[in-house]
Amino acid sequence: MENNYLLADRYRIKQLLGEGGMANVYLAHDEILDRDVAVKVLRLDLRNDQETQRRFQREAKATSELNHPNIVSILDVGEEEGMQYIVMEYVKGEDLKKYIVKHFPIPYQRVVDMMEQILSAVAHAHAHGIIHRDLKPQNILVDEQGNVKITDFGIAVILSDNSITQTNSLLGSVHYLSPEQARGHMATKQSDIYSLGIILYEMLTGSVPFEGESAVSIAIKHFQNEMPAVRDFDPRVPQALENVILKATAKDPSQRYATVVDMATDLKTSLSPKRAGEPKWAPDNSKDLEETKVLPAIAAAAELAKPTQAEAATDTPEPAEKAADTEPQPAKKTKKKKPWWLWAGLAAGAIVIIVVAALFLTAKKDVKVPDLAGLTQQQAETTLQNADLDIGTIEKEYSNTVDKGDVIRSIPARNQVIKQGNTVNLIVSRGKKGYKLGNYVGDSYDTVAAALRKEKIDVKREYANSADVAPGEIMRQSPKAGKTVIPGSDTVTLTVSRGKKQIVLRDLSNYTKKSVQDYADENGLNVTFRQAYSNTVSAGLVMSQDPAAGTDVTADTNVVVTLSQGTQPTKTTNFTKTVQIPYLAPAASSSSADSSDESSTTSSSSSSTSEPVPNDIVIYIQDKSHSLSTVYREFKITKDTPVELPFTVDSGQTAHYRITRDGTTIADEQASPNGN
């Protein structure tokens, strides 16, 4: 599939991650859930193979039922335009094979921790009736946090130089093949346990236990040769830990661990001091293993040798004992001998055929140099061996793009056609070339920065004030002297002196006390705080500063800052004032003067005995609690009446009052506590 192809209207293909025997794996982006995923697509040449398609679908369904933190999750399964695909969790990291090469030797505790994760995953699969059948470091992923996840559960691999098969039974990668699989038996849970033992062996030694010129020769070693001792490679390995490998890789499946859980339990305590001095585990050899079944490849080789063996048997007389026991045979009719020249011609013809066949069979074929770039050195060597090419010289070069230990290129280059058995040289990365830093403290920044940039090292400059280091000189450096940095990747930070600190004093208006103190501490200033009342600045904020904002000062200068206490509180005074309100009788009407004396006498007599007409009095006061626009008090008087008026005023303030009598103002005056 091409990059940017949208699979199932959801998965945007980003790049090819790897090619396998049955399927290719791509990195894709799930545009619905906005996450990266891995998409495994059945190979084009297998899409018309109904059995392969059924196996692909069946195994995908079975694997999707596994839910375990150490097993790569199956997210989706589908088909588009004849392409069978499986969408899986994307694990960003590397496979265990590369991890072993990069981190070997791996601490024993780390080996045990990783194996416990692997065993937990396999135990989960076994509990669901799934046998992996192809457990190997290439199928175990290690993410960036060091967590282990197993992939390719139950997914068959096609026969290759490193794999062998038999009818209806996939045996998997030959370096991790169990003896019973090599004999042609179906894989069992004990077969997975054997493979786990080989993986543990490789994690402790950095290599597989059995190597050979062909897959068949390696398979034979699995059921004929004893497992090499881990402690011969590394005597520090505890015997209890080696015993886990020995029991897991016993030739007889019945003598291995009964379950993966049993193996995990034994492994968990293998580093315990309590198991120090444990004897070396040895299998029970009281019963022999079953007869070896001839593998197809071995059988084919045997067939080529049969004519020679038959001829040899014809020329060899039977033993006397056997001849004596043989019943007499009827006499054969004597045939006429053929002429000697006929036999000579036949022999010559046979020799010619044999010579031609030998030349044909031994002729070296043309092969393309495989693409080795990016592989580890060990993986590249294995790839060359599988292509019947010899490994030449190994040269090391620094590289800014290829990880340490991985192949940069090959000589001859990839895809060049050469003969089988020819030599291919490898150029392997040393990683990025490092640069050892000197001690630059006290040196001129310009000089040091120019020298570092010439070495392709990024330089970052920071400033700081100092009364001791001259301006332009380096005060500090990071990383420290003696450390090695990688040009093009790492950055060196140099702190350069500005000399004694010069400060333009900031406007601190409306700063809080804490903000002022932080500013002073940051710039090495001393600060003195004072307080005052203010009607315009809120309490707790700066009212004024001395020196003023914008003034040039140096460190240790004292700045006087005045903080507002808020509005100054006022004193309230209560006092009273007594006011005499005079009574005013209404005036007599003019019609009374024109009345007769008789009526006047009568009226006078009546007036002297009637009640006085009252005056309507209204009082207004203004103080802290009252306003002149509001009536303070209303009442009537028929005589001069004193009234006591209460006032409340702030310190320095005066009160005011107004009195009306029958609607006419008779008093409109101020009043103060001092009586004025």
NORKAMO-V924199 format. One record per backbone hydrogen bond with DSSP energy under -1.0 kcal/mol. CO is the residue of the C=O (numbers start at 1). NH is the residue of the N-H. Records with the same first field share a line. If there is no record, write none. Layout:
CO=NH ; NH
This chain:
2=5
5=13
7=10 ; 11
10=31
11=7
12=29
13=4
15=27
18=25
22=43
23=20
24=41
25=17 ; 18
26=39
27=14 ; 15
28=37
29=12
30=34 ; 35
35=30
37=28
38=88
39=26
40=86
41=24
43=46
44=47
46=49
48=50
49=53
50=54
51=55
52=56
53=57
54=58
55=59
56=60
57=61
58=62
59=63
60=64
62=65
63=66
68=71
70=150
73=89
76=87
78=85
80=83
83=80
84=42
85=78
86=40
87=75 ; 76
88=38
92=144
94=142
95=99
96=100
97=101
98=102
99=103
100=104
107=111
108=112
109=113
110=114
111=115
112=116
113=117
114=118
115=119
116=120
117=121
118=122
119=123
120=124
121=125
122=126
123=127
125=130
126=129
136=139
137=96 ; 140
139=151
140=96
141=149
142=94
143=146
147=143
149=141
150=72
160=163
162=174
166=169
169=166
173=176
174=177
178=182
179=183
180=185
181=184
188=192
189=193
190=194
191=195
192=196
193=197
194=198
195=199
196=200
197=201
198=202
199=203
200=204
201=205
202=206
214=218
215=219
216=220
217=221
218=222
220=224
221=225
230=234
234=237
238=242
239=243
240=244
241=245
242=246
243=247
244=248
245=249
247=250
252=255
253=256
259=263
260=264
261=265
262=266
263=267
264=268
267=270
269=272
272=275
273=276
275=278
295=299
296=300
297=301
298=302
299=303
300=304
303=306
305=309
306=310
307=311
308=312
309=313
310=314
311=315
319=323
320=324
321=325
339=343
340=344
341=345
342=346
343=347
344=348
345=349
346=350
347=351
348=352
349=353
350=354
351=355
352=356
353=357
354=358
355=359
356=360
357=361
358=362
365=420
367=418
369=415
372=375
375=407
376=380
377=381
378=382
379=383
380=384
381=385
382=386
383=387
384=389
385=388
388=421
390=424
393=426
395=428
397=430
403=406
405=377
406=429
407=374
409=427
411=425
413=416
416=369
418=367
419=422
422=390
424=392
425=411
426=395
427=408 ; 409
428=397
429=405
431=399
435=485
437=482
440=443
443=474
444=448
445=449
446=450
447=451
448=452
449=453
450=454
452=457
453=456
456=488
458=492
460=494
462=496
464=498
470=473
472=445
473=497
474=442
476=495
478=493
480=483
483=437
485=435
486=489 ; 490
490=458
492=460
493=478
494=462
495=475 ; 476
496=464
497=472
499=466
501=555
503=553
505=550
508=511
511=542
512=516
513=517
514=518
515=519
516=520
517=521
518=522
519=523
520=525
524=556
526=559
528=561
530=563
532=565
538=541
541=564
542=510
544=562
546=560
548=551
551=505
553=503
554=557
557=526
559=528
560=546
561=530
562=543 ; 544
563=532
564=540
566=534
571=651
573=649
575=647
577=645
579=643
581=641
590=593
596=600
597=601
598=602
599=603
600=604
601=605
602=606
603=607
604=608
615=637
616=662
617=635
618=660
619=632 ; 633
620=658
622=656
626=623
627=630
633=619
635=617
637=615
641=581
643=579
645=577
647=575
648=624
649=573
650=653
655=671
656=622
657=669
658=620
659=666 ; 667
660=618
661=664
664=661
667=659
669=657
671=655
672=675
